[in-house]
Amino acid sequence: MSDIVSLLSQLNPHIPLYSIENRKFSRYGVCLENMSAQCLRRISIHEFPYTGGTNYVASSLPLEKCNESRLIGEVVFGEMEIQAGLCWGDNSAMNGMEYHKSSEVLVAVTHFVLILGYLGDVTSCGWDSRKAECFYVPLGTFLELYSTTLHLAPCRVDNNPFYAVVLLPKGTNTPLASEPSGMLWMRNKWLLAHQENPVSKKGAAVKIAGENIKIIPIL
């Protein structure tokens, strides 16, 4: 893992980039130990083939039937009803940041890079992308991201698409019953868009100052 982090850091000197084992990650979340991704990985690869772009499905019944999803619902979400979905594709840019009023669990079906920020750094004017930090997440990792962690889609590490199972309280990231208002973009999803994100043309709040951080992958 250290070799990959070192190479990614050399390719991306514009942004702090660390291993998920670095103590700096403790501000954003925690690694969940003694978990197996075998069922989630098998379903993700077979049920959701990569056909280009970056994709997200909020809820997948086959993923939710995996024993790992049930355990996460019990251990992380206190027996709340949860959804298990998938984010996958070729993303390499920040594009924006979101947060939820709950933790989010990510399961690394492949390795990927996360661009993260801290909700406490958001002001009435928005958030500065210079405060972002990046973390390399190896295959098989189970991460709990805290509700105070700004994040969006993972970024690919190399020429291959990334795959990440996303577990959240039921209904998160689904359409609102009313029109979006301010940063509330979907149910339990507050979005700070960068002006380069296409959703900024659809009414999303442009609340990120600074560059749209891009991760240069290992080719």
Backbone bond lengths (Angstrom), bond angles and torsions (degrees), N, CA, C in turn:
res aa  C-N    CA-C-N  psi(-1)  N-CA   C-N-CA  omega(-1)  CA-C   N-CA-C  phi
1 M - - - 1.463 - - 1.531 111.33 -
2 S 1.334 117.44 -38.37 1.462 120.67 -177.56 1.525 111.09 -62.04
3 D 1.353 117.10 -34.59 1.463 120.23 179.11 1.519 110.92 -65.65
4 I 1.329 117.61 -40.93 1.465 121.36 179.81 1.523 110.29 -66.87
5 V 1.327 116.79 -43.83 1.469 120.62 178.90 1.522 110.24 -61.73
6 S 1.328 116.46 -42.02 1.466 120.72 179.56 1.526 111.18 -62.59
7 L 1.333 116.96 -43.62 1.458 120.80 -179.64 1.528 110.80 -67.75
8 L 1.330 117.27 -43.05 1.463 120.69 177.55 1.527 111.00 -61.61
9 S 1.321 116.69 -38.99 1.463 121.04 179.44 1.528 110.75 -64.89
10 Q 1.332 116.72 -39.02 1.459 120.25 178.24 1.533 110.92 -65.36
11 L 1.321 116.35 -37.66 1.460 120.96 -179.51 1.522 112.19 -76.14
12 N 1.339 116.10 -20.69 1.458 120.80 -174.19 1.527 111.85 -129.21
13 P 1.322 117.51 61.52 1.467 120.00 -178.19 1.528 113.19 -68.94
14 H 1.341 117.43 -8.93 1.466 122.08 -177.42 1.521 113.05 -80.25
15 I 1.344 118.03 -7.09 1.459 119.71 -174.47 1.526 109.94 -144.13
16 P 1.335 119.07 137.15 1.474 119.84 174.76 1.528 110.30 -61.78
17 L 1.330 117.56 128.61 1.449 121.99 -176.93 1.523 109.01 -134.52
18 Y 1.336 115.61 125.56 1.454 121.23 -172.57 1.532 110.93 -130.12
19 S 1.312 114.91 165.24 1.457 121.32 167.18 1.513 109.24 -73.09
20 I 1.323 116.76 151.01 1.458 120.92 177.21 1.528 111.05 -64.03
21 E 1.330 116.50 -17.48 1.462 121.00 178.66 1.529 112.43 -80.96
22 N 1.337 117.36 -9.79 1.452 120.60 179.62 1.527 110.26 -66.62
23 R 1.331 116.92 140.92 1.468 120.44 -177.09 1.521 113.02 -61.70
24 K 1.332 117.47 -19.18 1.458 120.19 177.68 1.531 111.94 -61.16
25 F 1.329 116.73 -25.06 1.464 119.11 -179.32 1.529 112.00 -68.32
26 S 1.329 117.81 -22.20 1.461 120.48 -176.27 1.521 112.67 -60.76
27 R 1.320 118.10 -19.26 1.466 121.62 175.92 1.527 111.13 -71.07
28 Y 1.318 116.28 -26.47 1.463 121.41 -171.29 1.526 114.29 -105.47
29 G 1.322 117.08 -25.02 1.459 117.96 -176.29 1.506 111.88 176.43
30 V 1.336 114.85 -163.05 1.457 120.89 -177.12 1.520 109.17 -148.17
31 C 1.320 116.59 147.49 1.462 121.64 174.58 1.520 109.24 -83.03
32 L 1.322 117.33 134.56 1.459 122.70 177.59 1.519 108.32 -92.24
33 E 1.311 116.08 127.42 1.462 120.95 -173.83 1.530 111.75 -94.69
34 N 1.344 114.66 161.53 1.466 123.05 173.16 1.532 113.35 58.42
35 M 1.332 116.06 40.98 1.459 121.28 177.68 1.525 109.24 -118.58
36 S 1.330 116.15 143.62 1.458 121.11 178.70 1.527 109.64 -110.60
37 A 1.324 116.15 135.19 1.469 121.08 -178.73 1.524 112.27 -102.50
38 Q 1.317 117.92 14.56 1.470 120.78 -171.67 1.529 112.48 -58.14
39 C 1.332 117.27 -50.56 1.471 120.74 -178.64 1.528 111.11 -66.87
40 L 1.324 117.19 -45.95 1.457 121.01 -179.41 1.526 111.29 -62.48
41 R 1.318 116.57 -39.18 1.464 120.25 -179.31 1.526 110.91 -67.72
42 R 1.322 117.26 -43.85 1.462 120.99 -178.80 1.525 110.84 -61.21
43 I 1.318 117.22 -46.37 1.470 120.88 -178.51 1.523 110.95 -67.66
44 S 1.323 117.08 -41.87 1.465 120.53 -178.32 1.521 111.61 -58.10
45 I 1.311 116.83 -49.22 1.465 120.95 -175.84 1.529 111.58 -69.32
46 H 1.341 117.19 -38.51 1.462 120.14 -175.37 1.532 113.18 -83.64
47 E 1.314 117.56 -34.14 1.467 120.73 -175.77 1.526 113.25 -89.33
48 F 1.344 117.25 -19.72 1.462 120.16 -174.03 1.529 110.31 -130.49
49 P 1.318 117.57 72.85 1.467 120.23 -179.80 1.526 111.06 -64.24
50 Y 1.314 115.01 146.83 1.463 120.31 178.43 1.527 110.00 -80.58
51 T 1.331 116.60 124.19 1.465 121.27 179.72 1.526 111.59 -124.36
52 G 1.347 116.68 11.72 1.456 120.80 178.91 1.521 112.20 116.17
53 G 1.330 115.87 155.19 1.450 121.25 177.06 1.519 113.09 72.56
54 T 1.325 115.53 -168.58 1.459 122.55 176.17 1.515 108.56 -115.61
55 N 1.325 116.28 131.92 1.464 121.32 -170.64 1.523 110.89 -128.21
56 Y 1.350 115.47 153.76 1.458 120.09 178.19 1.517 109.76 -146.38
57 V 1.315 115.76 131.23 1.465 123.28 172.38 1.520 106.45 -121.81
58 A 1.343 117.06 122.03 1.463 120.28 -174.02 1.526 112.72 -71.05
59 S 1.338 116.64 -35.19 1.468 119.89 -174.27 1.519 109.97 -142.84
60 S 1.330 115.54 129.73 1.461 122.22 178.17 1.522 108.13 -131.39
61 L 1.316 117.27 117.38 1.464 120.67 -178.09 1.527 112.38 -58.61
62 P 1.345 119.67 -43.95 1.470 118.48 177.89 1.532 113.00 -58.66
63 L 1.340 117.48 -39.83 1.457 120.18 177.70 1.522 111.04 -67.59
64 E 1.318 116.36 -37.76 1.465 120.10 -178.34 1.524 112.58 -70.27
65 K 1.341 116.47 -21.58 1.458 120.04 179.02 1.531 112.43 -81.26
66 C 1.341 117.36 -12.09 1.465 120.36 179.07 1.526 109.87 -66.00
67 N 1.316 115.13 142.86 1.462 120.44 -179.35 1.525 111.62 -60.40
68 E 1.337 117.09 -33.09 1.466 120.28 179.01 1.524 111.13 -61.21
69 S 1.331 117.40 -38.87 1.459 120.45 178.82 1.522 110.79 -64.20
70 R 1.315 116.58 -41.74 1.463 120.47 178.54 1.527 111.00 -62.04
71 L 1.331 116.43 -43.00 1.458 120.18 179.97 1.529 111.55 -63.70
72 I 1.324 116.61 -41.30 1.463 120.25 179.46 1.529 110.15 -64.75
73 G 1.344 116.66 -39.58 1.457 119.94 176.39 1.512 112.00 -59.01
74 E 1.316 116.67 -38.83 1.459 121.39 -179.52 1.529 111.92 -75.07
75 V 1.328 116.04 -49.58 1.464 120.70 -170.80 1.526 112.77 -78.50
76 V 1.345 116.92 -45.50 1.468 120.66 -174.16 1.521 112.02 -89.03
77 F 1.322 116.84 -41.60 1.463 120.27 -172.33 1.523 113.55 -103.43
78 G 1.341 117.39 10.67 1.456 120.29 173.68 1.509 114.45 59.90
79 E 1.349 115.96 43.96 1.464 123.47 177.51 1.529 113.22 65.65
80 M 1.339 116.94 22.27 1.466 120.23 171.93 1.529 109.34 -74.41
81 E 1.325 115.98 158.59 1.458 120.28 174.02 1.523 108.14 -74.18
82 I 1.328 116.40 126.73 1.458 120.13 -176.44 1.524 111.06 -122.01
83 Q 1.318 114.57 169.61 1.458 121.89 172.83 1.520 108.09 -122.31
84 A 1.303 115.39 146.73 1.467 121.86 174.88 1.520 107.50 -119.46
85 G 1.301 116.27 117.54 1.458 121.42 179.56 1.517 110.28 -125.82
86 L 1.325 115.76 -165.79 1.461 120.36 -174.74 1.514 110.60 -144.66
87 C 1.334 115.92 138.65 1.459 122.75 169.22 1.526 106.39 -119.64
88 W 1.327 116.89 130.92 1.466 119.88 -177.78 1.522 110.62 -154.79
89 G 1.333 115.43 154.79 1.460 118.84 177.09 1.510 113.83 145.57
90 D 1.347 114.96 -153.36 1.461 121.19 -171.05 1.525 112.81 -114.83
91 N 1.317 117.68 21.49 1.460 120.71 -176.56 1.524 111.70 -57.36
92 S 1.346 115.54 143.66 1.460 120.16 175.43 1.533 111.36 -140.87
93 A 1.340 117.48 12.61 1.461 121.08 -176.19 1.528 111.57 -128.09
94 M 1.322 116.00 154.08 1.460 121.65 177.41 1.527 110.60 -66.25
95 N 1.338 117.69 -56.81 1.469 126.13 177.36 1.528 114.62 68.39
96 G 1.291 117.75 -24.06 1.459 121.92 -179.49 1.513 109.09 168.51
97 M 1.317 115.07 -176.90 1.454 121.41 176.01 1.525 108.38 -139.69
98 E 1.321 116.06 145.55 1.454 121.33 175.71 1.520 109.25 -129.40
99 Y 1.343 114.77 163.08 1.463 119.55 170.14 1.516 108.40 -147.33
100 H 1.325 115.67 162.01 1.461 122.93 -179.43 1.522 108.92 -126.21
101 K 1.325 116.94 160.67 1.469 120.71 174.20 1.526 108.55 -89.65
102 S 1.315 114.80 45.06 1.461 122.94 -179.63 1.515 107.77 -168.93
103 S 1.335 115.87 164.51 1.460 119.35 170.82 1.530 109.73 -69.57
104 E 1.319 115.04 163.20 1.463 122.40 171.62 1.525 106.86 -131.07
105 V 1.318 116.88 135.99 1.465 120.62 176.42 1.523 108.96 -106.72
106 L 1.322 115.57 129.81 1.468 122.33 175.66 1.519 108.73 -113.45
107 V 1.317 115.98 135.69 1.456 121.83 175.13 1.525 107.32 -115.41
108 A 1.317 116.34 120.25 1.461 121.06 -176.64 1.529 110.00 -80.65
109 V 1.320 115.97 95.73 1.463 121.38 175.20 1.530 109.52 -69.82
110 T 1.336 115.82 -32.80 1.467 123.09 168.63 1.522 106.44 -127.48
111 H 1.307 117.15 175.35 1.462 116.82 172.61 1.520 109.64 -79.44
112 F 1.336 116.91 157.48 1.464 122.48 179.29 1.524 109.50 -162.89
113 V 1.327 115.90 174.43 1.457 122.82 175.94 1.525 109.02 -115.02
114 L 1.321 117.12 135.33 1.458 122.63 174.94 1.527 109.75 -105.98
115 I 1.318 116.42 133.50 1.465 122.79 171.41 1.529 106.63 -100.11
116 L 1.338 117.01 118.47 1.459 120.80 -171.66 1.527 111.98 -125.11
117 G 1.324 114.28 156.27 1.457 121.79 174.73 1.515 109.29 -144.95
118 Y 1.337 115.36 175.80 1.470 121.14 -176.05 1.518 109.58 -114.78
119 L 1.337 116.16 128.05 1.463 121.61 -176.63 1.526 112.03 -57.80
120 G 1.318 117.24 -32.64 1.461 120.67 -179.53 1.512 113.79 -64.46
121 D 1.332 117.88 -15.00 1.463 121.73 177.88 1.531 112.48 -88.09
122 V 1.319 117.52 -4.43 1.466 121.22 178.31 1.533 109.19 -79.73
123 T 1.309 116.95 129.77 1.453 122.57 178.06 1.525 109.68 -112.83
124 S 1.311 116.85 -177.69 1.469 120.67 177.86 1.523 111.14 -63.00
125 C 1.336 116.11 -22.00 1.465 120.57 178.94 1.526 112.29 -88.03
126 G 1.329 116.92 -16.02 1.457 120.30 -179.45 1.518 112.22 125.33
127 W 1.316 116.16 -144.28 1.469 122.90 -174.11 1.515 109.67 -140.79
128 D 1.334 115.44 142.91 1.460 122.29 -177.67 1.524 108.73 -98.67
129 S 1.334 116.94 124.19 1.468 120.54 -176.86 1.528 113.03 -66.28
130 R 1.332 117.66 -12.46 1.469 119.60 176.32 1.525 111.57 -68.01
131 K 1.318 117.82 -13.13 1.458 122.05 178.70 1.539 112.21 -87.35
132 A 1.316 117.37 -2.38 1.470 120.95 -177.20 1.526 111.71 -71.10
133 E 1.329 114.99 150.25 1.457 122.71 171.82 1.526 107.96 -132.54
134 C 1.333 116.62 146.88 1.463 121.44 -176.91 1.516 110.62 -115.61
135 F 1.344 115.34 146.98 1.455 120.71 -177.98 1.525 110.09 -135.91
136 Y 1.323 114.98 131.96 1.458 121.02 174.62 1.521 108.92 -81.79
137 V 1.339 116.16 127.97 1.466 122.18 -178.51 1.524 108.54 -116.10
138 P 1.328 118.88 114.99 1.474 120.64 -178.77 1.522 112.48 -77.13
139 L 1.302 114.84 157.28 1.475 123.00 177.08 1.530 110.19 -50.54
140 G 1.336 115.92 138.86 1.457 121.24 175.48 1.516 114.94 89.30
141 T 1.342 117.81 -4.01 1.462 121.06 -178.59 1.533 111.22 -77.00
142 F 1.333 116.11 137.87 1.459 123.05 171.05 1.527 107.60 -107.34
143 L 1.331 117.32 118.72 1.458 121.42 -178.26 1.527 110.82 -117.63
144 E 1.314 116.44 135.23 1.458 120.84 165.80 1.521 107.90 -101.48
145 L 1.338 116.86 116.96 1.458 121.74 174.05 1.524 108.11 -93.22
146 Y 1.330 116.93 130.39 1.452 120.82 -178.53 1.535 111.38 -70.61
147 S 1.323 115.97 161.49 1.464 121.10 179.97 1.529 111.93 -65.19
148 T 1.323 117.60 -17.49 1.461 122.14 179.14 1.527 112.69 -90.83
149 T 1.332 116.91 7.42 1.467 121.01 -177.44 1.520 111.35 -98.10
150 L 1.314 116.15 123.69 1.461 122.35 173.18 1.523 108.33 -81.31
151 H 1.335 116.39 136.41 1.457 120.67 -176.65 1.522 108.54 -162.04
152 L 1.290 117.58 172.29 1.469 123.16 169.53 1.532 105.88 -155.96
153 A 1.302 117.77 -148.15 1.469 119.61 -176.32 1.526 111.28 -65.27
154 P 1.336 117.76 142.44 1.468 120.17 172.76 1.525 111.11 -61.80
155 C 1.329 115.25 167.33 1.464 121.91 176.57 1.523 109.44 -115.47
156 R 1.315 116.05 145.08 1.460 120.33 179.50 1.524 109.99 -69.78
157 V 1.329 115.58 154.55 1.461 122.33 179.92 1.526 111.40 -95.85
158 D 1.345 115.80 -32.61 1.460 120.77 -175.72 1.531 109.39 -142.80
159 N 1.325 116.78 -155.21 1.465 120.40 -178.43 1.525 113.48 -71.66
160 N 1.302 118.05 -13.96 1.452 122.11 -178.16 1.530 111.16 -86.33
161 P 1.334 117.49 149.89 1.471 119.37 177.37 1.522 110.82 -69.36
162 F 1.323 116.05 151.92 1.460 120.35 173.81 1.528 109.32 -89.80
163 Y 1.323 116.82 154.72 1.469 123.77 174.09 1.526 108.08 -135.38
164 A 1.338 116.20 128.46 1.461 121.18 178.12 1.523 109.88 -138.72
165 V 1.323 117.07 120.85 1.462 121.01 172.22 1.526 107.75 -75.13
166 V 1.334 116.21 136.74 1.463 122.38 -175.46 1.528 108.82 -121.37
167 L 1.332 116.93 118.88 1.464 121.53 -179.39 1.523 109.66 -115.05
168 L 1.333 115.53 127.74 1.460 123.28 -174.53 1.521 109.87 -146.86
169 P 1.342 118.44 165.26 1.457 119.67 172.89 1.528 111.28 -57.56
170 K 1.314 116.49 143.95 1.464 122.65 -176.34 1.528 111.50 -52.81
171 G 1.319 116.37 132.49 1.457 122.08 176.97 1.510 114.98 96.12
172 T 1.336 117.98 -12.53 1.465 121.05 179.29 1.527 110.59 -63.53
173 N 1.325 115.71 143.85 1.473 122.76 178.63 1.532 112.67 64.87
174 T 1.335 116.56 26.90 1.463 120.97 173.64 1.533 107.83 -111.93
175 P 1.340 118.14 160.44 1.472 120.12 -173.68 1.527 113.85 -59.41
176 L 1.327 114.62 144.79 1.457 121.67 176.40 1.520 110.62 -72.54
177 A 1.331 116.13 156.33 1.462 120.63 175.53 1.527 110.88 -73.45
178 S 1.332 117.02 -22.93 1.467 122.47 178.54 1.521 109.12 -122.74
179 E 1.327 116.70 -179.19 1.455 120.55 179.66 1.532 110.42 -68.84
180 P 1.341 118.13 144.78 1.465 120.26 175.40 1.520 111.10 -56.13
181 S 1.328 116.09 146.62 1.465 121.34 -178.48 1.520 109.11 -137.07
182 G 1.340 115.83 125.71 1.455 119.53 -178.39 1.520 110.42 60.90
183 M 1.327 116.06 -129.76 1.463 120.07 -179.46 1.521 112.69 -87.92
184 L 1.330 118.06 -9.93 1.471 119.94 177.46 1.524 108.31 -73.14
185 W 1.323 115.84 108.04 1.462 121.71 -171.05 1.529 112.16 -105.04
186 M 1.340 116.81 -38.50 1.453 123.10 175.90 1.524 107.31 -142.60
187 R 1.325 117.10 178.48 1.457 119.58 -179.10 1.532 109.95 -61.99
188 N 1.330 115.79 126.97 1.464 122.67 -179.37 1.530 112.09 54.48
189 K 1.329 116.73 33.92 1.473 121.41 178.77 1.523 109.18 -139.22
190 W 1.317 114.43 110.65 1.458 120.93 174.49 1.513 107.56 -102.31
191 L 1.331 117.69 125.69 1.464 122.61 -170.64 1.519 111.36 -118.25
192 L 1.331 115.05 129.71 1.455 122.66 170.06 1.523 105.75 -109.04
193 A 1.305 116.98 108.23 1.464 120.85 -175.44 1.526 111.16 -90.24
194 H 1.327 115.62 149.33 1.456 120.98 167.67 1.520 107.33 -90.69
195 Q 1.311 116.57 150.03 1.465 119.87 -176.27 1.524 112.81 -61.85
196 E 1.337 117.95 -20.34 1.465 120.20 177.93 1.525 112.53 -82.11
197 N 1.316 117.25 -8.97 1.465 120.96 178.91 1.530 109.25 -78.21
198 P 1.336 118.88 128.20 1.474 120.87 -179.48 1.527 114.06 -54.95
199 V 1.345 118.87 -26.99 1.464 119.32 -179.32 1.519 111.68 -68.09
200 S 1.350 117.18 -15.67 1.469 119.63 176.66 1.527 110.66 -64.56
201 K 1.342 116.40 -23.99 1.467 120.93 177.72 1.532 111.61 -84.32
202 K 1.336 116.25 -6.89 1.458 121.14 -177.55 1.525 112.70 -109.75
203 G 1.335 115.70 13.65 1.449 119.10 175.61 1.515 116.13 105.91
204 A 1.329 118.34 -3.48 1.463 119.98 179.00 1.529 109.68 -67.20
205 A 1.319 116.27 144.66 1.461 121.85 -178.08 1.527 110.42 -70.58
206 V 1.320 116.98 118.45 1.469 121.62 177.35 1.521 106.75 -82.54
207 K 1.316 115.97 101.14 1.461 121.77 -171.75 1.523 112.89 -125.20
208 I 1.339 117.37 12.91 1.465 119.97 179.74 1.518 109.98 -113.34
209 A 1.323 114.88 122.01 1.456 120.99 174.50 1.518 108.69 -96.49
210 G 1.332 116.25 152.08 1.453 120.17 179.05 1.517 111.81 98.76
211 E 1.330 114.95 -175.09 1.464 119.66 -174.94 1.525 111.69 -72.59
212 N 1.310 114.58 154.60 1.457 121.73 172.04 1.522 106.36 -83.91
213 I 1.329 116.27 98.40 1.456 121.63 -172.45 1.527 111.21 -59.74
214 K 1.312 115.66 132.47 1.462 122.13 178.27 1.524 109.97 -124.01
215 I 1.313 115.34 136.04 1.463 121.70 179.11 1.523 108.93 -96.51
216 I 1.318 116.04 120.88 1.465 120.84 176.54 1.520 107.95 -81.25
217 P 1.344 118.42 118.23 1.471 120.46 -176.59 1.519 112.33 -79.55
218 I 1.325 113.95 165.47 1.462 121.74 174.80 1.528 108.11 -78.90
219 L 1.319 117.90 118.41 1.463 121.26 -176.55 1.517 110.75 -107.58
